[in-house]
Amino acid sequence: MGTSQGLTLKTTPQWSSAKRAMTGLLNDFENEAKLENFMQKFYQALGNDGIFTGTTTSGGSGGGTNTRSHGGGGTSSHGSCGGGSKGRRSFGRAGASTATNLLGFFSNVRDNGLSQAIELANTIGVEVPQSPRDLINFLCGLSSVDTDANFDSEAANAAQRKLLSEIFKSCENMTDVEEIIKQADKDTIDAWIIDFEVNYIIEYQGSLFQSHIFDKAQDPDKVAGQIRRWLHSKLDKRLSDEMKHINLFSQEGKRFAESLTAKILDIWKL
């Protein structure tokens, strides 16, 4: 849970409340009321700086981006949390990019085969992957190039690595990889994206509260596991029902995936 570096939280009332909520959760991490409270405080703190809600499709030249902002916002750096008034570092931006890139790759594999999909994705001319592990490193490496080096992109990349490792865990070779992607039905693809989102949120929270978690929690991995199980219990059916009539490989699906982090966090909007 979290990255190898610490993150300095802002000293705003919203982030102080989120930190107190995390303390309460660490003391009793199986308490559903404390999980709810933490997610509400986490949403409020993020909302003050901006939450990425996807690319706009109308208004202005070039579209631009859309972030939800409540309050001052301000700018941020790699070592401090904040979305920035333009949403450049808004939470959800890197997740949107990673999710849509993954969906694009899966779609290309299904339409054109794995070799062609890799060729289309390999825009920077790196060595062609020869094994499932190579492919995971290849896709995660492309995401690192596509996004700025910040805690949002690190969380998205960590979530992508977890997802791909789970998807390909039984694959012995690239033929197995191609088969598992081609045979995945709609429900499976939808579940993959939900799993990515859950891990993305947890990885980001782990980055934000890492020093706090390791100071106060006896078993940080157990805390992350409980938050993961609880989020799945809250999200799986709700999102699956919403996604029933959405083809994630379509333009509508792309817009849905881009805004999915914000949709999830909105559940805890007071």
C-alpha positions as CSV (number, residue, x, y, z in Angstrom):
1,M,0.0,0.0,0.0
2,G,1.5,3.3,-1.1
3,T,4.8,4.1,-2.9
4,S,8.3,4.1,-1.7
5,Q,8.3,7.8,-1.0
6,G,6.4,9.9,1.6
7,L,4.0,12.6,0.7
8,T,3.6,15.8,2.7
9,L,-0.1,16.5,3.2
10,K,-1.4,20.0,3.1
11,T,-2.3,21.6,6.5
12,T,-5.8,22.6,5.5
13,P,-8.7,21.7,7.8
14,Q,-10.0,19.2,5.2
15,W,-6.7,17.3,5.1
16,S,-6.4,17.5,8.9
17,S,-9.9,15.9,9.1
18,A,-8.9,13.2,6.6
19,K,-5.8,12.4,8.7
20,R,-7.8,12.1,11.9
21,A,-10.3,9.9,10.1
22,M,-7.4,7.7,9.0
23,T,-6.1,7.5,12.6
24,G,-9.6,6.4,13.7
25,L,-9.7,3.8,10.9
26,L,-6.2,2.4,11.8
27,N,-7.4,1.8,15.4
28,D,-10.4,-0.2,14.2
29,F,-10.1,-0.9,10.5
30,E,-12.9,-3.4,10.3
31,N,-15.4,-0.8,11.6
32,E,-17.7,0.1,8.6
33,A,-18.7,3.4,10.1
34,K,-15.1,4.4,10.3
35,L,-14.5,3.3,6.7
36,E,-17.4,5.4,5.6
37,N,-16.2,8.4,7.6
38,F,-12.7,8.1,6.2
39,M,-13.9,8.0,2.6
40,Q,-16.1,11.0,3.2
41,K,-13.2,13.0,4.7
42,F,-10.9,11.8,1.9
43,Y,-13.5,13.1,-0.7
44,Q,-13.8,16.4,1.0
45,A,-10.1,16.9,1.1
46,L,-9.6,16.0,-2.5
47,G,-12.6,18.1,-3.6
48,N,-11.0,21.2,-2.2
49,D,-8.2,20.8,-4.7
50,G,-9.9,19.2,-7.7
51,I,-11.0,15.8,-8.8
52,F,-10.5,14.9,-12.5
53,T,-13.8,14.1,-14.2
54,G,-12.7,13.5,-17.7
55,T,-12.1,15.4,-20.9
56,T,-14.8,17.8,-21.9
57,T,-16.6,17.2,-25.2
58,S,-18.0,20.6,-25.9
59,G,-17.2,24.3,-25.3
60,G,-14.0,26.1,-26.2
61,S,-11.3,25.1,-28.7
62,G,-9.6,21.8,-28.2
63,G,-11.8,20.6,-25.4
64,G,-9.5,20.8,-22.5
65,T,-10.1,19.0,-19.2
66,N,-12.7,19.1,-16.6
67,T,-12.0,19.0,-12.8
68,R,-14.4,19.4,-10.0
69,S,-13.1,22.1,-7.6
70,H,-14.5,23.1,-4.3
71,G,-12.6,26.1,-2.7
72,G,-9.2,27.5,-3.3
73,G,-7.3,24.7,-5.0
74,G,-3.9,26.3,-5.6
75,T,-0.8,24.7,-7.1
76,S,1.0,21.6,-6.1
77,S,4.3,19.8,-6.5
78,H,5.5,16.2,-6.4
79,G,5.9,16.4,-2.6
80,S,2.6,18.0,-1.7
81,C,-1.0,17.1,-2.3
82,G,-3.3,19.3,-4.3
83,G,-5.0,19.4,-7.6
84,G,-4.1,22.9,-8.9
85,S,-6.6,25.4,-10.3
86,K,-6.2,23.9,-13.8
87,G,-6.4,20.3,-12.5
88,R,-3.0,19.4,-13.8
89,R,-2.4,17.2,-10.8
90,S,-6.0,16.5,-9.9
91,F,-6.5,13.0,-8.6
92,G,-8.1,10.8,-11.3
93,R,-6.2,12.2,-14.3
94,A,-3.5,9.5,-14.4
95,G,-6.1,6.8,-13.7
96,A,-8.3,8.0,-16.6
97,S,-5.3,7.9,-19.0
98,T,-4.2,4.4,-17.8
99,A,-7.7,2.9,-17.9
100,T,-8.4,4.2,-21.4
101,N,-5.0,3.1,-22.6
102,L,-5.6,-0.4,-21.2
103,L,-9.0,-0.6,-22.8
104,G,-7.5,0.5,-26.1
105,F,-4.8,-2.2,-25.8
106,F,-7.4,-4.9,-25.0
107,S,-9.5,-3.8,-27.9
108,N,-6.6,-4.0,-30.3
109,V,-5.7,-7.5,-29.1
110,R,-9.2,-8.6,-29.7
111,D,-9.4,-7.0,-33.2
112,N,-5.9,-7.5,-34.5
113,G,-4.1,-10.0,-32.3
114,L,-1.5,-9.5,-29.6
115,S,1.6,-9.0,-31.9
116,Q,-0.2,-6.2,-33.8
117,A,-1.5,-4.6,-30.6
118,I,2.0,-4.5,-29.2
119,E,3.3,-3.0,-32.4
120,L,0.6,-0.3,-32.4
121,A,1.3,0.5,-28.7
122,N,5.1,0.6,-29.1
123,T,5.4,4.2,-30.1
124,I,8.7,4.7,-28.3
125,G,10.5,1.8,-29.9
126,V,11.3,-0.3,-26.8
127,E,12.2,-3.9,-26.9
128,V,9.2,-6.1,-27.9
129,P,8.0,-8.2,-24.9
130,Q,8.5,-11.9,-25.1
131,S,6.8,-13.1,-22.0
132,P,3.8,-12.2,-19.8
133,R,6.1,-10.5,-17.3
134,D,7.8,-8.6,-20.1
135,L,4.4,-7.5,-21.3
136,I,3.4,-6.2,-17.9
137,N,6.6,-4.2,-17.7
138,F,6.1,-3.0,-21.3
139,L,2.6,-1.6,-20.6
140,C,3.6,-0.1,-17.3
141,G,6.6,1.5,-18.9
142,L,4.4,3.1,-21.6
143,S,2.2,4.6,-18.9
144,S,5.2,6.1,-17.2
145,V,6.1,7.9,-20.4
146,D,2.5,9.1,-21.0
147,T,2.1,10.8,-17.6
148,D,4.0,13.2,-15.5
149,A,6.1,11.7,-12.7
150,N,3.8,12.4,-9.7
151,F,2.0,10.4,-7.0
152,D,-1.2,10.2,-9.1
153,S,0.6,8.5,-12.0
154,E,2.6,6.3,-9.6
155,A,-0.7,5.1,-8.0
156,A,-2.2,4.5,-11.5
157,N,0.8,2.5,-12.6
158,A,0.9,0.4,-9.4
159,A,-2.8,-0.4,-9.8
160,Q,-2.2,-1.3,-13.5
161,R,0.6,-3.6,-12.5
162,K,-1.5,-5.3,-9.8
163,L,-4.4,-5.8,-12.3
164,L,-2.2,-7.2,-15.1
165,S,-0.4,-9.5,-12.7
166,E,-3.7,-10.9,-11.6
167,I,-5.1,-11.2,-15.2
168,F,-1.9,-13.0,-16.4
169,K,-1.1,-15.0,-13.3
170,S,-1.9,-18.3,-15.0
171,C,-0.3,-17.4,-18.4
172,E,2.8,-19.3,-19.3
173,N,3.5,-17.6,-22.6
174,M,2.2,-14.9,-24.9
175,T,-0.3,-17.2,-26.6
176,D,-2.0,-17.7,-23.2
177,V,-2.1,-13.9,-22.8
178,E,-3.7,-13.4,-26.2
179,E,-6.3,-16.1,-25.4
180,I,-7.3,-14.7,-22.0
181,I,-7.9,-11.3,-23.5
182,K,-9.8,-12.5,-26.5
183,Q,-12.0,-14.8,-24.4
184,A,-12.8,-12.2,-21.8
185,D,-16.5,-11.3,-22.0
186,K,-18.1,-8.0,-21.1
187,D,-18.6,-8.8,-17.5
188,T,-15.0,-9.8,-17.1
189,I,-13.7,-6.6,-18.8
190,D,-16.0,-4.5,-16.6
191,A,-14.7,-6.3,-13.5
192,W,-11.1,-5.7,-14.6
193,I,-11.8,-1.9,-14.8
194,I,-13.6,-1.9,-11.4
195,D,-10.6,-3.8,-9.9
196,F,-8.2,-1.3,-11.4
197,E,-10.2,1.6,-9.9
198,V,-10.3,0.1,-6.4
199,N,-6.5,-0.5,-6.4
200,Y,-5.9,2.9,-7.9
201,I,-7.8,4.6,-5.0
202,I,-6.0,2.5,-2.4
203,E,-2.5,3.1,-3.9
204,Y,-3.2,6.9,-3.9
205,Q,-4.4,6.8,-0.3
206,G,-1.4,4.8,0.6
207,S,0.9,7.4,-0.9
208,L,-0.9,10.3,0.9
209,F,-1.0,8.6,4.3
210,Q,2.0,6.4,4.1
211,S,4.1,7.8,7.0
212,H,1.0,8.0,9.1
213,I,0.0,4.4,8.3
214,F,3.4,3.0,9.0
215,D,3.7,5.0,12.3
216,K,0.3,3.8,13.6
217,A,-0.7,0.6,12.0
218,Q,0.7,-2.8,13.1
219,D,0.0,-4.3,9.7
220,P,-0.4,-1.8,6.8
221,D,-1.1,-4.6,4.3
222,K,-4.0,-5.8,6.4
223,V,-5.4,-2.3,6.5
224,A,-5.1,-2.0,2.7
225,G,-6.7,-5.5,2.3
226,Q,-9.7,-4.5,4.5
227,I,-10.2,-1.2,2.6
228,R,-10.0,-3.1,-0.7
229,R,-12.6,-5.7,0.3
230,W,-14.9,-3.0,1.7
231,L,-14.7,-0.9,-1.5
232,H,-15.4,-4.0,-3.6
233,S,-18.5,-4.7,-1.5
234,K,-19.7,-1.1,-2.0
235,L,-18.8,-0.8,-5.7
236,D,-19.0,-4.1,-7.6
237,K,-22.7,-4.5,-8.0
238,R,-23.4,-0.8,-8.2
239,L,-20.9,-0.2,-11.0
240,S,-21.7,-3.5,-12.8
241,D,-25.3,-2.5,-13.0
242,E,-24.4,0.9,-14.4
243,M,-22.0,-0.6,-16.9
244,K,-24.4,-3.2,-18.3
245,H,-25.5,-1.0,-21.2
246,I,-22.1,0.6,-21.8
247,N,-19.5,-0.8,-24.2
248,L,-16.2,0.2,-22.7
249,F,-14.6,-0.1,-26.1
250,S,-16.8,2.6,-27.6
251,Q,-16.4,6.4,-27.3
252,E,-19.2,6.4,-24.7
253,G,-17.2,3.8,-22.8
254,K,-14.0,5.8,-23.0
255,R,-15.8,8.9,-21.5
256,F,-17.3,6.6,-18.8
257,A,-13.8,5.2,-17.9
258,E,-12.3,8.7,-17.9
259,S,-14.8,9.9,-15.3
260,L,-15.1,6.7,-13.3
261,T,-12.8,7.7,-10.4
262,A,-14.9,10.9,-9.9
263,K,-18.1,8.8,-10.1
264,I,-16.8,6.5,-7.4
265,L,-15.7,9.3,-5.1
266,D,-19.1,11.0,-5.5
267,I,-20.6,8.1,-3.6
268,W,-19.1,9.7,-0.5
269,K,-20.1,13.2,-1.3
270,L,-22.2,14.7,1.6
